[in-house]
Amino acid sequence: MGKVIHAHLTKPIEGTRQRDWYFSSITAVYTVLTAEQVGASLGYLLHAGLSGNGTVITKRAIIKQSTLISGRRGSHVADGG
C-alpha cells in the first residue's frame, strides 16, 4: 500500500474546471500547483501533520493524505483473494 495526496481546490484554476488533483507525494503537488493556488507553501505542508491520514485546510484548498489500496493480480474479492 502506498499513499496518495488529494488536493481539493475551493476554486478551480483559471482555464480548467478541475478542482480535484491526486499526487504521489506532497512535493509532487508543487510540480502542478503553485503555493498560491494551494494556499500553503511546500514547507508548511511537509510539517503540517498530513502523515497518518491527516488533513490540512487552507483558504484555497483541502489537502488530505490517505492510504492507496491496490489489489493483487488475479485476486478476487468474491473468492477471498
N, CA, C and O atoms as a GROMACS GRO file, in nm:
protein
  324
    1MET      N    1   0.083  -0.118   0.000
    1MET     CA    2   0.000   0.000   0.000
    1MET      C    3   0.088   0.125   0.000
    1MET      O    4   0.194   0.128   0.063
    2GLY      N    5   0.044   0.223  -0.070
    2GLY     CA    6   0.116   0.349  -0.078
    2GLY      C    7   0.030   0.461  -0.024
    2GLY      O    8  -0.074   0.439   0.036
    3LYS      N    9   0.076   0.581  -0.048
    3LYS     CA   10  -0.002   0.696  -0.003
    3LYS      C   11  -0.045   0.778  -0.123
    3LYS      O   12   0.016   0.772  -0.230
    4VAL      N   13  -0.151   0.854  -0.105
    4VAL     CA   14  -0.199   0.944  -0.208
    4VAL      C   15  -0.232   1.077  -0.141
    4VAL      O   16  -0.290   1.081  -0.032
    5ILE      N   17  -0.195   1.185  -0.207
    5ILE     CA   18  -0.226   1.319  -0.160
    5ILE      C   19  -0.338   1.372  -0.248
    5ILE      O   20  -0.324   1.381  -0.370
    6HIS      N   21  -0.449   1.408  -0.185
    6HIS     CA   22  -0.565   1.461  -0.258
    6HIS      C   23  -0.573   1.610  -0.228
    6HIS      O   24  -0.587   1.650  -0.112
    7ALA      N   25  -0.565   1.691  -0.331
    7ALA     CA   26  -0.580   1.836  -0.316
    7ALA      C   27  -0.712   1.876  -0.380
    7ALA      O   28  -0.730   1.863  -0.502
    8HIS      N   29  -0.804   1.925  -0.299
    8HIS     CA   30  -0.933   1.974  -0.349
    8HIS      C   31  -0.930   2.125  -0.341
    8HIS      O   32  -0.926   2.183  -0.232
    9LEU      N   33  -0.932   2.190  -0.456
    9LEU     CA   34  -0.928   2.336  -0.462
    9LEU      C   35  -1.068   2.392  -0.442
    9LEU      O   36  -1.163   2.342  -0.502
   10THR      N   37  -1.082   2.494  -0.359
   10THR     CA   38  -1.213   2.553  -0.336
   10THR      C   39  -1.260   2.632  -0.458
   10THR      O   40  -1.380   2.652  -0.476
   11LYS      N   41  -1.166   2.677  -0.540
   11LYS     CA   42  -1.197   2.743  -0.667
   11LYS      C   43  -1.108   2.680  -0.773
   11LYS      O   44  -0.989   2.662  -0.749
   12PRO      N   45  -1.164   2.647  -0.890
   12PRO     CA   46  -1.080   2.587  -0.993
   12PRO      C   47  -0.976   2.685  -1.046
   12PRO      O   48  -0.992   2.807  -1.036
   13ILE      N   49  -0.872   2.632  -1.103
   13ILE     CA   50  -0.768   2.713  -1.166
   13ILE      C   51  -0.827   2.772  -1.294
   13ILE      O   52  -0.901   2.705  -1.366
   14GLU      N   53  -0.794   2.896  -1.322
   14GLU     CA   54  -0.844   2.962  -1.443
   14GLU      C   55  -0.810   2.879  -1.566
   14GLU      O   56  -0.695   2.836  -1.583
   15GLY      N   57  -0.909   2.856  -1.649
   15GLY     CA   58  -0.888   2.779  -1.771
   15GLY      C   59  -0.924   2.632  -1.757
   15GLY      O   60  -0.919   2.558  -1.856
   16THR      N   61  -0.958   2.587  -1.636
   16THR     CA   62  -0.997   2.449  -1.614
   16THR      C   63  -1.111   2.444  -1.512
   16THR      O   64  -1.123   2.532  -1.427
   17ARG      N   65  -1.190   2.342  -1.520
   17ARG     CA   66  -1.298   2.324  -1.422
   17ARG      C   67  -1.256   2.225  -1.314
   17ARG      O   68  -1.329   2.202  -1.217
   18GLN      N   69  -1.140   2.167  -1.331
   18GLN     CA   70  -1.092   2.064  -1.238
   18GLN      C   71  -1.064   2.122  -1.100
   18GLN      O   72  -0.994   2.223  -1.087
   19ARG      N   73  -1.118   2.059  -0.997
   19ARG     CA   74  -1.095   2.101  -0.860
   19ARG      C   75  -1.021   1.996  -0.778
   19ARG      O   76  -0.961   2.027  -0.675
   20ASP      N   77  -1.023   1.871  -0.824
   20ASP     CA   78  -0.961   1.761  -0.750
   20ASP      C   79  -0.838   1.711  -0.823
   20ASP      O   80  -0.841   1.679  -0.941
   21TRP      N   81  -0.728   1.705  -0.748
   21TRP     CA   82  -0.599   1.663  -0.801
   21TRP      C   83  -0.543   1.557  -0.708
   21TRP      O   84  -0.560   1.565  -0.586
   22TYR      N   85  -0.476   1.457  -0.763
   22TYR     CA   86  -0.421   1.346  -0.684
   22TYR      C   87  -0.272   1.332  -0.715
   22TYR      O   88  -0.230   1.334  -0.831
   23PHE      N   89  -0.193   1.317  -0.609
   23PHE     CA   90  -0.048   1.314  -0.621
   23PHE      C   91   0.011   1.200  -0.538
   23PHE      O   92  -0.052   1.150  -0.445
   24SER      N   93   0.132   1.160  -0.574
   24SER     CA   94   0.200   1.053  -0.502
   24SER      C   95   0.279   1.104  -0.382
   24SER      O   96   0.322   1.025  -0.298
   25SER      N   97   0.298   1.235  -0.373
   25SER     CA   98   0.373   1.292  -0.260
   25SER      C   99   0.336   1.439  -0.245
   25SER      O  100   0.278   1.500  -0.336
   26ILE      N  101   0.370   1.496  -0.131
   26ILE     CA  102   0.346   1.638  -0.108
   26ILE      C  103   0.429   1.721  -0.205
   26ILE      O  104   0.381   1.821  -0.259
   27THR      N  105   0.551   1.680  -0.227
   27THR     CA  106   0.639   1.752  -0.320
   27THR      C  107   0.580   1.754  -0.461
   27THR      O  108   0.593   1.854  -0.532
   28ALA      N  109   0.516   1.646  -0.502
   28ALA     CA  110   0.458   1.638  -0.637
   28ALA      C  111   0.345   1.739  -0.656
   28ALA      O  112   0.319   1.781  -0.769
   29VAL      N  113   0.278   1.777  -0.549
   29VAL     CA  114   0.171   1.877  -0.558
   29VAL      C  115   0.224   2.003  -0.625
   29VAL      O  116   0.157   2.063  -0.709
   30TYR      N  117   0.345   2.042  -0.588
   30TYR     CA  118   0.401   2.169  -0.635
   30TYR      C  119   0.466   2.159  -0.774
   30TYR      O  120   0.522   2.257  -0.823
   31THR      N  121   0.459   2.041  -0.837
   31THR     CA  122   0.501   2.030  -0.976
   31THR      C  123   0.388   2.072  -1.069
   31THR      O  124   0.410   2.100  -1.187
   32VAL      N  125   0.264   2.076  -1.015
   32VAL     CA  126   0.147   2.112  -1.094
   32VAL      C  127   0.083   2.240  -1.041
   32VAL      O  128   0.046   2.328  -1.119
   33LEU      N  129   0.070   2.250  -0.911
   33LEU     CA  130   0.003   2.364  -0.848
   33LEU      C  131   0.104   2.456  -0.782
   33LEU      O  132   0.214   2.414  -0.745
   34THR      N  133   0.068   2.582  -0.769
   34THR     CA  134   0.155   2.678  -0.702
   34THR      C  135   0.114   2.691  -0.555
   34THR      O  136   0.005   2.651  -0.516
   35ALA      N  137   0.203   2.747  -0.475
   35ALA     CA  138   0.172   2.772  -0.334
   35ALA      C  139   0.051   2.864  -0.322
   35ALA      O  140  -0.029   2.850  -0.230
   36GLU      N  141   0.037   2.957  -0.414
   36GLU     CA  142  -0.078   3.048  -0.412
   36GLU      C  143  -0.208   2.973  -0.438
   36GLU      O  144  -0.310   2.999  -0.374
   37GLN      N  145  -0.206   2.880  -0.533
   37GLN     CA  146  -0.326   2.802  -0.564
   37GLN      C  147  -0.366   2.709  -0.450
   37GLN      O  148  -0.485   2.686  -0.426
   38VAL      N  149  -0.267   2.656  -0.380
   38VAL     CA  150  -0.291   2.564  -0.267
   38VAL      C  151  -0.322   2.641  -0.140
   38VAL      O  152  -0.397   2.593  -0.054
   39GLY      N  153  -0.266   2.759  -0.128
   39GLY     CA  154  -0.284   2.838  -0.007
   39GLY      C  155  -0.186   2.804   0.102
   39GLY      O  156  -0.207   2.839   0.218
   40ALA      N  157  -0.078   2.735   0.067
   40ALA     CA  158   0.026   2.696   0.163
   40ALA      C  159   0.154   2.665   0.088
   40ALA      O  160   0.152   2.621  -0.027
   41SER      N  161   0.266   2.686   0.154
   41SER     CA  162   0.395   2.656   0.093
   41SER      C  163   0.428   2.508   0.110
   41SER      O  164   0.366   2.439   0.191
   42LEU      N  165   0.524   2.460   0.033
   42LEU     CA  166   0.571   2.323   0.045
   42LEU      C  167   0.618   2.295   0.188
   42LEU      O  168   0.581   2.193   0.246
   43GLY      N  169   0.698   2.384   0.243
   43GLY     CA  170   0.749   2.366   0.378
   43GLY      C  171   0.637   2.353   0.481
   43GLY      O  172   0.646   2.272   0.574
   44TYR      N  173   0.533   2.431   0.464
   44TYR     CA  174   0.420   2.425   0.557
   44TYR      C  175   0.354   2.287   0.551
   44TYR      O  176   0.330   2.224   0.654
   45LEU      N  177   0.324   2.241   0.429
   45LEU     CA  178   0.257   2.110   0.417
   45LEU      C  179   0.345   1.996   0.466
   45LEU      O  180   0.295   1.899   0.523
   46LEU      N  181   0.476   2.006   0.443
   46LEU     CA  182   0.565   1.899   0.489
   46LEU      C  183   0.564   1.885   0.640
   46LEU      O  184   0.592   1.777   0.692
   47HIS      N  185   0.534   1.993   0.712
   47HIS     CA  186   0.536   1.990   0.858
   47HIS      C  187   0.397   2.005   0.921
   47HIS      O  188   0.386   2.025   1.042
   48ALA      N  189   0.292   1.994   0.840
   48ALA     CA  190   0.157   2.023   0.888
   48ALA      C  191   0.084   1.902   0.946
   48ALA      O  192  -0.030   1.916   0.991
   49GLY      N  193   0.144   1.786   0.944
   49GLY     CA  194   0.079   1.670   1.003
   49GLY      C  195  -0.011   1.594   0.909
   49GLY      O  196  -0.114   1.542   0.951
   50LEU      N  197   0.024   1.586   0.782
   50LEU     CA  198  -0.056   1.509   0.687
   50LEU      C  199  -0.037   1.359   0.704
   50LEU      O  200  -0.126   1.281   0.668
   51SER      N  201   0.078   1.316   0.758
   51SER     CA  202   0.101   1.173   0.774
   51SER      C  203  -0.003   1.114   0.867
   51SER      O  204  -0.058   1.183   0.953
   52GLY      N  205  -0.031   0.986   0.850
   52GLY     CA  206  -0.134   0.922   0.930
   52GLY      C  207  -0.273   0.962   0.888
   52GLY      O  208  -0.364   0.972   0.971
   53ASN      N  209  -0.290   0.985   0.758
   53ASN     CA  210  -0.420   1.023   0.700
   53ASN      C  211  -0.472   1.156   0.753
   53ASN      O  212  -0.591   1.170   0.782
   54GLY      N  213  -0.382   1.252   0.766
   54GLY     CA  214  -0.420   1.385   0.815
   54GLY      C  215  -0.480   1.472   0.706
   54GLY      O  216  -0.476   1.440   0.588
   55THR      N  217  -0.535   1.585   0.750
   55THR     CA  218  -0.598   1.682   0.661
   55THR      C  219  -0.552   1.823   0.697
   55THR      O  220  -0.542   1.856   0.815
   56VAL      N  221  -0.525   1.904   0.596
   56VAL     CA  222  -0.492   2.045   0.615
   56VAL      C  223  -0.592   2.125   0.534
   56VAL      O  224  -0.614   2.098   0.415
   57ILE      N  225  -0.653   2.224   0.598
   57ILE     CA  226  -0.749   2.310   0.529
   57ILE      C  227  -0.692   2.450   0.523
   57ILE      O  228  -0.656   2.509   0.625
   58THR      N  229  -0.684   2.504   0.402
   58THR     CA  230  -0.639   2.641   0.382
   58THR      C  231  -0.756   2.721   0.325
   58THR      O  232  -0.864   2.667   0.304
   59LYS      N  233  -0.734   2.850   0.300
   59LYS     CA  234  -0.839   2.932   0.241
   59LYS      C  235  -0.868   2.892   0.096
   59LYS      O  236  -0.972   2.929   0.041
   60ARG      N  237  -0.775   2.818   0.035
   60ARG     CA  238  -0.789   2.786  -0.107
   60ARG      C  239  -0.804   2.637  -0.137
   60ARG      O  240  -0.841   2.600  -0.249
   61ALA      N  241  -0.776   2.551  -0.039
   61ALA     CA  242  -0.778   2.407  -0.068
   61ALA      C  243  -0.796   2.323   0.058
   61ALA      O  244  -0.774   2.369   0.170
   62ILE      N  245  -0.836   2.199   0.036
   62ILE     CA  246  -0.836   2.097   0.139
   62ILE      C  247  -0.739   1.991   0.090
   62ILE      O  248  -0.758   1.933  -0.017
   63ILE      N  249  -0.636   1.965   0.168
   63ILE     CA  250  -0.532   1.870   0.129
   63ILE      C  251  -0.537   1.754   0.227
   63ILE      O  252  -0.529   1.774   0.348
   64LYS      N  253  -0.549   1.632   0.174
   64LYS     CA  254  -0.558   1.513   0.257
   64LYS      C  255  -0.455   1.411   0.213
   64LYS      O  256  -0.426   1.398   0.094
   65GLN      N  257  -0.401   1.340   0.307
   65GLN     CA  258  -0.316   1.225   0.275
   65GLN      C  259  -0.393   1.100   0.315
   65GLN      O  260  -0.443   1.091   0.427
   66SER      N  261  -0.402   1.005   0.224
   66SER     CA  262  -0.473   0.880   0.250
   66SER      C  263  -0.390   0.762   0.204
   66SER      O  264  -0.290   0.778   0.134
   67THR      N  265  -0.432   0.645   0.244
   67THR     CA  266  -0.366   0.522   0.202
   67THR      C  267  -0.426   0.477   0.070
   67THR      O  268  -0.548   0.469   0.055
   68LEU      N  269  -0.339   0.448  -0.025
   68LEU     CA  270  -0.381   0.398  -0.155
   68LEU      C  271  -0.383   0.246  -0.148
   68LEU      O  272  -0.280   0.183  -0.123
   69ILE      N  273  -0.498   0.188  -0.170
   69ILE     CA  274  -0.513   0.043  -0.164
   69ILE      C  275  -0.513  -0.010  -0.306
   69ILE      O  276  -0.589   0.036  -0.391
   70SER      N  277  -0.428  -0.106  -0.331
   70SER     CA  278  -0.425  -0.167  -0.464
   70SER      C  279  -0.441  -0.317  -0.450
   70SER      O  280  -0.393  -0.377  -0.353
   71GLY      N  281  -0.508  -0.377  -0.545
   71GLY     CA  282  -0.530  -0.521  -0.542
   71GLY      C  283  -0.415  -0.597  -0.602
   71GLY      O  284  -0.335  -0.544  -0.679
   72ARG      N  285  -0.408  -0.722  -0.566
   72ARG     CA  286  -0.308  -0.811  -0.625
   72ARG      C  287  -0.363  -0.864  -0.756
   72ARG      O  288  -0.484  -0.879  -0.772
   73ARG      N  289  -0.275  -0.893  -0.848
   73ARG     CA  290  -0.319  -0.951  -0.975
   73ARG      C  291  -0.379  -1.089  -0.950
   73ARG      O  292  -0.326  -1.170  -0.875
   74GLY      N  293  -0.490  -1.112  -1.015
   74GLY     CA  294  -0.554  -1.242  -1.005
   74GLY      C  295  -0.636  -1.264  -0.880
   74GLY      O  296  -0.697  -1.369  -0.864
   75SER      N  297  -0.639  -1.166  -0.788
   75SER     CA  298  -0.718  -1.183  -0.668
   75SER      C  299  -0.860  -1.132  -0.692
   75SER      O  300  -0.882  -1.037  -0.767
   76HIS      N  301  -0.951  -1.195  -0.628
   76HIS     CA  302  -1.092  -1.157  -0.642
   76HIS      C  303  -1.153  -1.145  -0.505
   76HIS      O  304  -1.132  -1.231  -0.419
   77VAL      N  305  -1.229  -1.041  -0.484
   77VAL     CA  306  -1.294  -1.018  -0.355
   77VAL      C  307  -1.392  -1.131  -0.326
   77VAL      O  308  -1.398  -1.179  -0.213
   78ALA      N  309  -1.466  -1.175  -0.426
   78ALA     CA  310  -1.571  -1.274  -0.406
   78ALA      C  311  -1.517  -1.407  -0.354
   78ALA      O  312  -1.585  -1.475  -0.277
   79ASP      N  313  -1.394  -1.446  -0.397
   79ASP     CA  314  -1.343  -1.574  -0.352
   79ASP      C  315  -1.235  -1.559  -0.246
   79ASP      O  316  -1.153  -1.649  -0.227
   80GLY      N  317  -1.235  -1.444  -0.177
   80GLY     CA  318  -1.145  -1.428  -0.064
   80GLY      C  319  -1.003  -1.389  -0.097
   80GLY      O  320  -0.918  -1.386  -0.008
   81GLY      N  321  -0.975  -1.360  -0.223
   81GLY     CA  322  -0.846  -1.307  -0.261
   81GLY      C  323  -0.743  -1.406  -0.284
   81GLY      O  324  -0.629  -1.372  -0.316
   0.00000   0.00000   0.00000
